[in-house]
């Protein structure tokens, strides 16, 4: 009987101690865990600096969502952004930049889907870029057709001639651009071969 009482008394004592410890307040004489001050922010220059305006790159991707011109259509096109392609198209060892243009909605009811021009910027070195869109053949598609609503781009040497080509994807269309020689060892121009990859009929419309 005594052993049972002693065990019960010990258990009760332990419970009381735990209860007091869990409800510890200042001045109670019970130590609290040490509180560590937050670490100071590291000092020094920022890791990144926004330098777009100084590089010569002037481009804004458009997704057609412009409340200033027309109301939002809440179309899936307006929820998609544009990609970017890094490609050394002229073989000078510097990565050049290709940027899709996106598109817009036109027409009397604002539901005709049209494209905006893409851009190709040649890397001049030292964070400087030159707009070579027109001279490189990216102003229009094959046969002078206007751009479709573009989204993404990828670089691939599809004919294995040692020079990277470009495939531009978009709304209902894709366009394949072949990196062309200029006869002097350079590659300043591109062609968009006619065919299924670069044709798609008239601009689309929202349902």
C-alpha positions, 0 to 999 in steps of 0.5 A: 500500500505504501509503495502505491502511495509513493508512486502516486505522490511522485507522479503528482509531483512531476505533473505539477512541475511540468504544469508550472514550467509550461506556464512560466511568467516573468519573475516566476524564477523559472528560466526561459529559453534564450531568445536570439536576436535576428541576424544582421543583413549582410553589408556590401553592394547589391547582388544584381543591378537593373541595367536594361535601359543602358544595354540598348534593348527596347522591347515590351512583350504584349499579351493584348490585355490593355484596359486603355484600349479595350476591356479584358477578354479573359481569354487564355492568351492574356494569361500567357507570357512570352519567352526569350531565346539566347543564341549566338547566331553570328558565331562571335562567341557572344550570346544574342537575344531573341524576344517574341512580340506577343499580340493583340486583339483588333477588329470592330468587336476587338476579337481578331487575334493579331501578332506583334513584331519580334525582336533580335538583338545582336550582342556587341559585348560589354553589355551593349546590344544592337537591334538587327531585327530588320536586317536579319530578316525578322520583320515579317514572315515568309512572303512578307506575311505579318507576324502571328501571336507569338509566345515562345522560342527555341534555338536548334541546328535543325539541318546540322550545318553548324549554325543555330536556327530558331523555332518561334511558337505561338497561337495556332502557328509556328515559324522556323527560321534558317540561319543563312550565310552572307557569302563572307563567313558571317550569318546576318540574315534568316529565312522563314521557309514556306510550308506547314511550319510557317503557314496558318491562314488568316488571323484567328478570332476569339470564340 
